[in-house]
C-alpha cells in the first residue's frame, strides 16, 4: 500500500479576514512532492481556512491513489484534535467541512499528527501565496508557486536520508514490515524538512542569533499548542469559534489635546486640528494595508466622526454612529487642565480620584456610570458583530474602560493607562465570555 503525507495549513489576515489555504501531498517513502493545492477563499476565519486546506489535501491525495494510507500533518491543534474525535466540533462553519474531510478516505486509512509550525512551512507558504494572489484580485496557480521552487532543493536530501534510514537494520518486526518502514520514512521526512538547507535557510544558518530566534519561536508554538490542548480559566477553548473583534481607535488630536485639557461630552465639542486630520489619514492607510476592518462605528462627537470619516474613505466603508461610545461628561472641568481643576475644585478632584462613583463637579458622569454604559454597549455590539472585525472610533475613557473590563482590572487601573491620540488597541470577545487584549499605543509606525 502506498503511503502519502498530507501537510495542510490555512490563514486569515484578520480572523475573520482575507483568507486562503495551502496543502501538499508528499510520497512518504521518498519525500517527493506529488501535488500542491492552494486557494484564496475570501473572508473567513483561520479555522475555516485550515479545514479547507485539510479537505483540499485529502482530495488531492485521493486523486493520486484512493487506496493509499494517508498521514495528515498540521500545526493546527484544533483541526487535529477535532478530526481524531478528542475534541467536539461545535462551530457551525466547521462541522460541514470536517464531515466532508472525514468522507474522502475511509477512517482506517487516515492518521493525524500535530507538528510545530516550523515543520509546516511548505503548506504555510502556499496559504500565504494564495492570500497574496487574492489581494491582487487573482487566484493562486501552481506555476507561480515559490514553495515548490524552494522545496526542490530539499527533495534530494530528503530522499537520500529516507533511503539511508530504510537501509538500516530493522530493530524489531519482520523484514519489509510496511508500518515500520513508513514510520522511518516519516521520521526521515520530518528531519529533512527541519534541517535541509534552502537558499534562505543557508543565510539564516550563518547567523546564530537568527537560529536562536527560530528555536525560540518553535518552542513557543509547542507551548501554545499544549495550552490549547489543556485550556484553563482565562483561556478561550479552541472551539469557541471566531470572536467579535473590536479595534479601538482614539480620535486624532484636537486643539485641546496637546494641552491635556479635559475634553468630554459636555464641552465645546472641538473638531480635529490639522495634526489630527493627518493622524487619521495615517491610521486609515495603515488599516487599509491590513485589510481586516469590516465595519466602522463612531461616537457622535465631532472629533470622532471626523476621524471615522477619514478612515472610512480609505477603507471604502460607511460609518455608523453609536451613542454608547461617547466620552465621559466631565461637568465643570471641561476645558480645564488637571492643575486648574486641582486649584479650583480640590475636594471634588480628590473624591473623584478615590471613588469610581464620584462625579466631576457640576453633575458630570462618574467612571462607574461610564463603565455601566460601556458594558451595555459592548454586549450589544458583541451580539451584533460576532465573528466580525469592527473599528470603534471613540475616546480615552471608553477605550480604557473596554480594556479594563476585558482584563478584569479594578477601576483605579484607568489612572494607570495612557492613550496617545489616534492610537489603536483591540479586544477580541469569545463565545464563553472570555476576552483577549492587544495594545498598539505607539503611533510612530504609522508615519510614512
N, C-alpha and C positions, 0 to 999 in steps of 0.2 A: 504494500500500500504506500502510495506517495504521501509525503507529509509537507504541508505548507505552513509557513509562519505568516500571519497577517498582523501587520502593525498599523494602527489607525490613530487618528487624532482629529480634533476639531477645535475651533476657536471662535470667539466673538469679541469684537472690538467695541465693548460697551456693556455686554451681558445684561439685557439683550442689546444687540447692535449688528453692524455688518458682519456676517459670519461665513465660514467656509470649513470644509473638511479635507483631509488627505488620508490616503490609505495605500499601502504597498503590500504585495504578495511576494514572498520570498521562498525559494526552494530550501527546505530545512537541511538537506544533505550537502548542498554546495554553497549556500549563501547567495545564490544568483537572484537578482530581482526579476521576477516574471511578469509583473503587471503593476501599474500605478493608476490611481484614481484620485481626482480632486475636483471640487466644485464650489463655486460661490453660491450660497443659498439664500441671500437676502438677510433680512433682520431676524435673528434667532439668538437663543442663549448658548452658552458654552456647552451645556449638557446635551442639548438637542443636536448641536453640530458634532459632538463626539459620537453620539448614537448614529448619526448619518454617516460618519466615517466608518464606524464598525460595519454598518449594513453594506456600504459600498465595497469594503474589503472582502467581506464574506461572499458577496455576489461575484466579485472578480475571481476569487478562488474557485467558486462553483463552476464558473465558465471554463476554467482550466481543467478541472477534474472533479466531478461531482462525488467521486468515491474516496477522495483524499481525506486524510486526517488533518485537521486544522488547529493550530495552536495560536490563539489570539494574544497579542502583547500590546497593552495600552498603559499610558500613565494616568488614566482616569480611574481613580479608586471607585468612584460611583458606578461607572459602567461595569467594571469587572465584578464588583460585589453584587450588583443587581442581576447581571446575567448568570452568575453562578447560583442565584437564589438565596444568598445570605442576607441581602437587604431587599426590602419590599420596594416596589415601584408605585409611587403614589401620584406623581405628576402626570396630568392628562396628556401633555405633549410627548412624553417619553414612552408611555405604555404601548401605543401602536408601533413605534419604532423598535422597541425591544421585542414585541411579538413577531414582527417581520424578520428581525435578525435571527430569532430562535427557529424560524421555519426554513431558513436557507439550507442548512445541513441537519441531518439527524443529530440529536443531542449527544449521542455516543461518539460522534466524530470530532467534536469541538471541545477544546480545553481553553482555559483562560488564565492569564498571568498578569499581575500588575508589575510595571517596570518604572524606574525613575525617569523623569523627563529627559535626562541626558542620553538615555538609551533609545529614545523615540524621536530622534532628530529628523529622520527621513520623512516620516508622516507629518511631523510638525511643520517642516519646511513646505511640504506640499499644501497643507492647510493655509499657510500664510501666503503662498503664491496664489491660491485661489481667491483669498480675500483681496490681495493686491490687484488681481485681474478684475474683480468685481468693482473695485474703486475706480478703475479705468473704464468701466462700462463694458467689460469683456468677460468671457468665460475662459477658464484655465484650459490649456491644451498640453498634451504630453510633449509636443515638440518644443515647448517653451520651458520645460521643467529643468531648473538648475539642480534640483535634488538628484535627479538621475545622473546628471553630469558629475556631480560631486561624489555620488555613490560608486561610480565606475572605477575610480582609483582604489576603492576599498575591496572590490569583489575578489580580485586575485588573491589578496592576502587572506580574506575570509575563507576562500575555497581551499587554499593551501593549509590553513590552520585546521579546517574541518577534516581534510584528508589525513593530516598527521594524527589528529585525535582518533579518527576511526581506525587507523592502523595500529594503535597501541593495544597491548594485550588486554582482553576483557577481564575485569576483576571478578565478575560473577555472571551467571547466566550462560545459556548455550551460545556457541558461535553464531554470529549473524543475527542475534536477537534484535528485532526491529525497534522495540521500545527503547532499549539501551542505546542503540546507535542513534536514534532520533534525539535522545536526551543529550548525548555527546555533541551532536550537531548543533543543538540549540545553545549549549554552553559555549561552543566554539564561536557561534554567531554572535552571542552576547559579548564575548571577549573581543572579538574582531571589531564589532561596531563601536566598542568603547575605546579601543586602542589603535585602530588602523589610521595612519596619518592621511589626511586630505591636505590640499594646499593651505586652507585656512588654519587647520589644526597644527601643521608644522610650524607656522609662525607663532601660534599660541603656545606651543610646547617650548618654544625658546624663551618664554617669559615665565619664570617661576611664580610671579605674582598672579598672572592670569590662571595658571594651574591651580593655585590656592583658591582663587575665587570660584573656579569651576567646581572644585571639590566641595567647597562650602555650599554652593548652590545645590549640588546633588544631594548632600546631606540634608539640606533644608527641605528638599522635595520629599525625602523619606520621612522626615519628622512630620511634615504636613499631612502626608498620607496616613501615618499612624494616628494622628489626631483625629482625622476624619473617620477612621475606622472605629475609634472609640470615643464618640462625641460625649462631651460632658457639659455641665451647666455653663452657659455663656457662649457656647458654640452652636451655630445653626446646623442641624443634621443635614447630610448631603442631599436628602430627597425633599427638601423644603421647596424646591422649585426656584424660579427666578425671583429675586427680590424687587420691591419697589425702591428705586434708587433716586434720591433727591440730591442733586448737585446744587449747593447753596452758594449763591453769588451775592456778595455785598455790593451795593451800588458804587459807582465811581465817585470821585471827590466832588464836593460842593464848596462854595467859598467858606463854609463853616468848618469843613473837615480839617484843614491844616492847623486851625486854631484850637482844635479839640474842644469845641463847644457842644453842649447838649443840643441835640437836634432830633426831636422825636416827632410824634404825630400831632402835637398840639402847638407847633411853632409856625414859622413863616413858610414852610414847605419849599425850601430852596431848590433851584434847578442845578444841573451839573455845571461845573466850571469847564473851561477848555481842557484842563488836565483830565477831568473826569470823563469827558467825551472820548479823549484819546485812550484812556484806560479801558473804556467799554469797547472801543474798536479792537484793541489788542486781545481782550478776552474773547470777543466774537471770532477773531481769526484763529485763536488757539482752539476754541471749541469746534470750529469748522474743520480744522485739521483732524481732530479726534473722531468726529462724525458719530457721536454717541447720543446726543441730545434728541429727544423725540417730541417733547412738549416744553413750552415756556409759560410759567406763571409769575406774576409780579405783584408786589404790594401796590396799593392805589396811589401812593405818594409820587410826586413829580420826579424825583431823582431816580426812583426805581423804575418807573415807567419809561423814562428816557434811556436808562441803561439797558433795560429789556428790549426796547425798540431797536437800539443799535445792534445788539447781539442777534436779535431775530432777523434783521435784514441780512446779516451774513449767513444765517443758517436756513433762510427761506421758510421760517415758521411764523405762526401767529402768536400773539401774546394774550393770555387770559388773565384778567385781574382777579386776585384773591385777597379779599379784605382781611382774612386771618393772618396774613403775612405783614401787616402794618407794624411800624415801630412803636415802642412804648411811648405813652404820653408822659413827658417829664414836667408837666404843670408849669409852675412859675420859674422853673430852672431853664426852660427853653431859651437857647441863645446865649447862655452863660457858660463860662469856663468852670472847671471844678473848684478852682481857687476862689472865684467870685461867689459860688454857692456856699463854700465854706465860710466866707466872710459874712454873707447876708443871712444864711439860714443854718447856722452850725448845729443846732439841736435836731432839726429835721434831717440834715445830712447824716449825722451820727446814727440816728434811728434807722435810716434807710440802709446804711452800710451794715447794720447789725441784724436786721429783721427783714426777711423777704416779703412780709405782709405790710411793711411800712410803705407809705405813698410819698412821692415827692410833694413838696409844698404846693398848695393850690389844687388839691384833689387829683394829682396825677395817678398814673397806673402803677401799681406795685409789681414787683417781679413775680410774686405768687400769682397775681391775676394774669400777667403775661404768659406764665407757664401753663396755666389752665387753658388759655386761648390757643397757644401753640400746640398743646397736646391734642385738643379737639380738631384743629386744622390738620395736624399730622395724620390722625386716624382717618379723617375724611379723605385725604389725598392718597393714603396707602390703599384704601378700598377702591378708589377710582383709577389708580395707576399701577396696580400690581403687575410686576414683570416689565415695567417701563422705566425709562430714564428721563427724569424731569428736571429742568432747570428752574429753581426758585430764586427769583431776584428779590432780595429783601434787605434787612438791616442788621446792625450789630447785635441788638438784644435778641431778636428772633433766631438768628443763626447760632448764637451762643446757647440759647435755650434748646434748640434742636439737638445740638451736640451734648449738652449736659444731660438731657433726658435719655439720649441713646446710651450714654456711658453710665447712667445711674449715679451721677455725681451730685453732691449736695449743692444747695442754692448758692453758697458762698463761692463756688467754683467760677461763677460768672465774672467775679472780680480778678480772676487769675488767667483769663484769656484775653488775647489782643488780636483784633482782626484788621488787617490793612484794607484800605479802600480797594474795591474791585478784586478782593481775594476770593478764592474758591475753597470750599470744603465739600464733603459728600457723606451721606449716611445711607446705607442700604438696610432696608427693613424686610425681614423674613416672615414666613407664614406663622411661625411659632412665637412671634413677639420679640425675638432677638434682633439685634442690630449691630452693624459694624461701621466704624467711622474712619474716614480718610481726611487728612488736613493738607491743604496746599496754600498755606497763608502767604508764602513768598511769591510776589507777582513779578519779580525781576525776570523770570524766564519768559514772560510774555512779550518782552521788548524785542523788536526786530534786530 
